[in-house]
């Protein structure tokens, strides 16, 4: 994780900052000699929406997907667990979804870091007061795509790569991971970390928590919303973000039933995925 922090510092201090209207040259395809090279020897951290879309491509239960296709690196400075895509156990550490001739086998559902490449996005607000988020260009020595004539603005590239919905959930993700509570030194209990992991990453388990525990006796959700949560993973993930912000930070994003107020105030069973 120190390597990741060093890279983040370098991006914020050394990389040119691109606006949505700035232009760059890039094109990728199987005719390039470097095709698929960028899909090996790389750390791909997954957002909750990445996991949702990737497991949808595989028609796989969220619990099984997380167990088979991800690992969670441990770092004592990491406040929240973030899954890392598990690579093939080969010398090149290639992505398990890459076909050497055809490219990505889940291309339409590929995760955000692959989708936005060769751009990256940074949020200097973590370390720079009032600084705006920006994009930057990733130029690796092996990549020949930068030598092509095709030109894009940053906005054109993001639209072409289908970033909009990923960006929406990226913003929701940042509201949790960059919450002011963490800058004030907030430490989470294991129960809260489990709750975070379940509500945002392990959506099938989260759905069972909502419908098979006493959750609905304590929280008020409209019938139309419940119908959505039963079948729509995207809606369920949006609700997961609301639930986490309520349960971890006390934001009033979930309505408590009047007869459950004592429970919420800690006079009964305390909230959390493990014991609700």
N, C-alpha and C positions, 0 to 999 in steps of 0.2 A: 504493500500500500504506500510505502514511502516513495517508490518510483512514480506512482500515480500523483501524489502530492507535489513532487518535484516538477512533473510535466505540467500540472495545473499552474504552478507558479511561473514556469517559463512561458506558457501561453499568455498569461495576464501581463507579463512584463516585456516580452520580446516579439510576439506575433503581431503583424499588421492587422488592424481591426477593420472588418468589412461591413458596410451598411447594406441594406436590402437592394440598393440600386447599383452597387459596385459590380464590376464585371470580372470574369475569369474564363480561362480556356480549359475545357476538359471533355473527354469522350471515352467511354469504356466499351469493350466488346470482345468476343472470342477471337478476333483477328489480331489482337495485341499479344505480344510475347509474354507480357506480365499478367495475362488473364488469370484470375483466381489467386495470384500471389498475395494480394492484400487480405485474403481470407485465411491466412495461416500465421502462426507466431504472433497473435494479437489477443489482447484482453478485451472482451466484449461484455460490459456490464449491462444488465437488462432492467428496464423499467417495468412496472406492472403491466402497462399496455403492450409492451414487447412480448411478455410471457403470454398474455391473453391471445394475441394474434398468432404467435408461433404454435401454441398448442391447438388452436383452432385449425391451423393448416394440417396438423397431424391427427386431428379428431381424437385428442387425448385428454384424459382427466388431468386437472391441474396438479394434484398431488403427485401423480405418476410422472408428469413432465418435469416437475422440479427435481424429483429424485433421480431421474435418468439423464437429464440434459443440463443440469446446472450444479455448480458448487458454490458455497458461500465462504469466501476467504475470511479469516479471522484477523482483526486488527483492534488492539485495545483502544485506539482513538476513534474508531468507527462507532457512531451512535446507533445506527440502524443497519440491519443486514441487507446487503445488496447481492443478488445472485449473479454469478459469472458464468457465461456459457461454457460448458465443458467441451474441450476440443478432443480430437482423436489422439490416442496415445501413440503418436509416431514422432519421428525426429522433427518434422516440420510443424507439429501441433496444428493440423489443419481443422477447419470447421467441419463438423460432422454432416452438415447440410449441403456441402459442395460436391458437385460432380466435376471432375477435372476437365471434361470436354464441354459440358453444357452450362456449367456455372451453378448458381444457387437453386436448389430444389424446392425451396419455399420462397422464391423471390417476391411474390405478391404479399407475403406476410413477413418479410425480413425485418429484423429489429432496427430501431432508430439509428444506431451508430453506422450500420451498413447502408441504410437508406439515404442518409444525409452526406455520406462520403462523396467527394473529397473535402467537404466543408466540415467544420466543427462549430459548436456554439458554446459561448462562455457567459457566465453571470458574475461579473466582477463586483456586484453589489455585496457579495460575501465579504470582500476585503477592501473595497473602495466605496466610500460614501457617495451616494447619489450617482454612481456610474451606471450607464445603460448596458444591457446585454449586447453582445456583438457576435458576429461570425468571423471565422478565420479559415484560411486555406491550408490543408494538409498536403504537403509536397514531399513524398517519400522517394528515395533514390531509385527504387525499382519500378515506380509507376510511370508508364509511357503515355498515359491518358492526357497528361498536361501538354504533350507535344502536338496534340491534335488541334485543328483549326476551329472546331465548334466552340462558340462563345455563348456565355450565359450571364445574366445578372443573377445575383443571389436569389432574388424573388422568383425568377424563372426556374431556377434549379429546384427550389423547394416545392413549387407547384408541380413540376414535372415528376418529382419523386414521391408525391403523395404525402407530404409532411403534415398537412393541416391537423388531422385528427391526432397524430402523434404529438404535435405541438400542444394541443389542448390538454392532453393528459400529462404532458411534460410540465406544464404550468401547475396543474393540480399536485403533481409529485413534488415540485419545488416548494409549494406552500406547506408541505409536511416536513420535508427533509431540511429546509432552510428556515424552519420556524424559529422565531425569536427565543423561544424557550430553550433551545439548544445553545444559542450564543450566551445565554445566562448560566450555562453550566448544568442544565437539566440532565439528570441521569434517569434512565428507564429501568423499571423492574423487569425481570424475565417474563412475567405475565403480560406486560405491555408490549414487549418485543414480539411475543408470540401472537398477540392480537394484531399488531401491525402486519406481520408476515401473512397471517390468515386473511385479513380483510383486503389486502392489496395484491397479494401474489397467489395465494391458494384459494381461488374463488369458489371452487366446488365445495371446499370445506366451509367457507364463509356462508354459502347458501344454506348448507345444512344447519349451521349455527343459527341462522335467522329463522328457519322454518321448523326445526326439530328441537330447539331448546325453548326456554321460557322467554326468549327475546321479545316476542310479539305481545306478551302480557305486560311488558315494561315500557315498550316504545310504540308510539302511534304512527302507523303508516297507512296511507289511503289504499283502498282496494285496487284502484287502477295501478298504483305504484307497486303493490305486491304482485300483481299479475305480470308486470314487467320484470321484476326481480327473479321470478321463477324461471324465466326462459331467456332473458336478454343479459348476456355477460357484460356488455358495455354499460348498460344501466346499472348493473350490480357493482361494477367497478367505481362508477361515479358515486354510488351510495357508500361504497367502502371508504372513499376519501372523506365523505361527510362524517361517517361513523368514527374514523380515526381522529379527525379534528375535534369531534365532540368528546370522545373517550380519553384522548391523551392530553388535550389542551383546554378542555372545558368550553369550546366554542358551541354556541347554541344552533347546531345544524341538524339535530335529530330531536323530535318532539317526545318528551317523556309523558307517559300516562299519569294522571293525577294521583292514582293510588300507588304509584311506584316511586314517588318523590323521596320517601324515607330510604329506600334502597339506594337511590342515586347519591344521597347525602352521606352514605356510609353507615347508616343505622341498621342496615340489613346486610345482605351479601354484596360485596364490592364488585364493581363492574370489571369485565374482562372476558376474553374468549374462553379461558380455561374453566371458569366456574359459573358462567351465566346460564 
